[in-house]
Amino acid sequence: MNSESTSSPARNEIFPGEVFVNTADFDTGIRRLLPKYDEMLDVLAGCIASNHHRILELGCGTGELTLKVLECYPSAEIVSVDYSPRMLDFARAKIESAGYASRWTGIELDFGEWANNPNFSGLGDKFNAGISSLAIHHLEDEMKLKLFQRIRESLTAGGCFWNADPLLAESAAIKDIYQAAREDWALSQGETLAQVRASVGTSVAYGYSNPDRLATLAAQLEMLASSGFETVAVPWKYYGMAVFGGFVN
Ligand SMILES: C[S@@+](CC[C@H](N)C(=O)[O-])C[C@H]1O[C@@H](n2cnc3c(N)ncnc32)[C@H](O)[C@@H]1O
């Protein structure tokens, strides 16, 4: 765990991954900040099979991916983990008002803690699927690998794990290309990227998470393969964002 990282940040600072100073700004702000956010989450939701009933979600935030999955799969039950009580409160309110409360359990927990502590059993039985969006890139690479291993151990045979996350560009030139795509996207939404970023907060390290610790797609696919995912794939990629993951036998 990061040293000096366990106390709550002052309220004008935010946990890594909360993104916006006001949690209420997240759902509209994230769609301006990131190109094709809904398309990315829709692809991720589509990678789950209808017989993947028990699903673990890491870093649910305000529940946007959670809701898409609960809507798509009427028999799905999701256990969502997030370390931010503010984000969990928003997720809970939206899930309750959508009528899905009986199929959702929200747990306030640092997923780095779960990955790092093999004796931690608070999430119950094995899962048919694991999902995550825009959260795991806050872990150091060593912890990403530990988390992928823990997810692999927590899946039933035939289970899958899908992650949507920003990627480390493979070179400075490619970073410029990815950045230009972000700028174009913001302009297409009627603002410059700098204007969209005005409502983004300053995050400090908290628990196992840090401000962005991006890894390349190749490095993360290698981590998944070495964690025991037999089939590894990238069903969606748009410049510096991807949905990637795989299946276990
Ligand atoms: C950018 S939000 C994404 C939320 C949602 N998955 C989405 O796509 O809209 C990232 C979420 O991950 C959570 N998060 C980041 N690091 C975490 C950790 N180590 N343990 C638990 N939650 C974490 C943050 O609190 C935040 O709610």
The ligand as an ORCA input file, in Angstrom:
! r2SCAN-3c Opt
* xyz 0 1
  C     -13.645      6.584    -13.323
  S     -14.646      5.735    -12.157
  C     -15.447      4.587    -13.236
  C     -16.748      4.122    -12.689
  C     -17.530      3.195    -13.600
  N     -16.900      1.890    -13.665
  C     -17.695      3.793    -14.965
  O     -17.124      3.280    -15.926
  O     -18.402      4.805    -15.068
  C     -13.487      4.701    -11.278
  C     -14.044      4.163     -9.985
  O     -13.079      3.244     -9.450
  C     -13.008      3.435     -8.049
  N     -11.693      2.942     -7.611
  C     -10.466      3.355     -8.016
  N      -9.506      2.650     -7.376
  C     -10.148      1.774     -6.545
  C      -9.694      0.784     -5.618
  N      -8.390      0.559     -5.408
  N     -10.614      0.046     -4.951
  C     -11.953      0.283     -5.150
  N     -12.439      1.225     -6.000
  C     -11.539      1.960     -6.695
  C     -13.247      4.930     -7.849
  O     -13.726      5.226     -6.558
  C     -14.288      5.220     -8.932
  O     -15.592      5.098     -8.426
*
